[in-house]
């Protein structure tokens, strides 16, 4: 998740950086959402976002870290290995 820190865009920011700051000022976005809004490839969007993170204009968090504990789905996160193995086995059987 990309989260604005509240610092305003500066004249030296590129148009993509300024647009990303405008978008995140309205709420947090994933890098994929940001790339879609900016109509940029994911790799380019990551680079634009990382420059803003390095300069203190954005914060980057994993999606679950921004959700308060009382709102998280119990057990959310990585599924148990046994479930992944059962899914794998089912997929192999289907082939």
RACORWO-V478072 format. One record per residue. N is the residue number from 1. RES is the residue in one letter. PSI is psi in whole degrees, 0 to 359 (* if undefined). BURIAL is b if it has 9 or more other ideal C-beta (glycine too) atoms within 8 Angstrom, else e. D_LAST is the distance of its C-alpha to the last C-alpha in whole Angstrom. Layout:
{{N;RES;PSI;BURIAL;D_LAST} {N;RES;PSI;BURIAL;D_LAST}}
This chain:
{{1;X;138;b;36} {2;X;127;b;39} {3;X;129;b;42} {4;X;142;b;46} {5;X;349;e;49} {6;X;352;e;51} {7;X;136;e;53} {8;X;153;e;53} {9;X;149;e;52} {10;X;161;e;55} {11;X;334;e;56} {12;X;350;e;54} {13;X;144;b;51} {14;X;163;e;49} {15;X;322;e;48} {16;X;320;b;44} {17;X;316;b;45} {18;X;318;b;48} {19;X;319;b;45} {20;X;321;b;43} {21;X;321;b;46} {22;X;316;b;47} {23;X;316;b;43} {24;X;345;b;43} {25;X;337;e;47} {26;X;349;e;45} {27;X;164;e;43} {28;X;152;b;40} {29;X;152;b;37} {30;X;165;e;34} {31;X;322;b;34} {32;X;317;e;31} {33;X;317;e;33} {34;X;316;b;36} {35;X;321;b;35} {36;X;313;e;34} {37;X;322;b;38} {38;X;350;b;39} {39;X;47;e;37} {40;X;153;b;36} {41;X;151;e;33} {42;X;315;b;32} {43;X;319;e;33} {44;X;318;b;36} {45;X;321;b;37} {46;X;319;b;36} {47;X;316;e;39} {48;X;313;b;41} {49;X;319;b;40} {50;X;326;b;41} {51;X;318;b;44} {52;X;327;b;45} {53;X;312;b;44} {54;X;325;e;46} {55;X;358;e;49} {56;X;10;e;49} {57;X;335;b;48} {58;X;155;b;45} {59;X;144;e;43} {60;X;129;b;39} {61;X;153;b;38} {62;X;149;e;34} {63;X;321;e;33} {64;X;336;e;34} {65;X;340;e;37} {66;X;357;e;39} {67;X;126;e;38} {68;X;147;e;41} {69;X;322;e;40} {70;X;349;e;41} {71;X;352;e;39} {72;X;148;b;36} {73;X;128;e;33} {74;X;134;e;33} {75;X;6;e;30} {76;X;149;e;29} {77;X;211;e;28} {78;X;132;e;25} {79;X;158;e;23} {80;X;150;e;23} {81;X;322;e;21} {82;X;322;e;20} {83;X;317;e;19} {84;X;321;b;17} {85;X;320;e;16} {86;X;319;e;14} {87;X;315;e;13} {88;X;312;e;11} {89;X;320;e;10} {90;X;320;e;9} {91;X;320;e;7} {92;X;324;e;5} {93;X;324;e;5} {94;X;338;e;4} {95;X;*;e;0}}
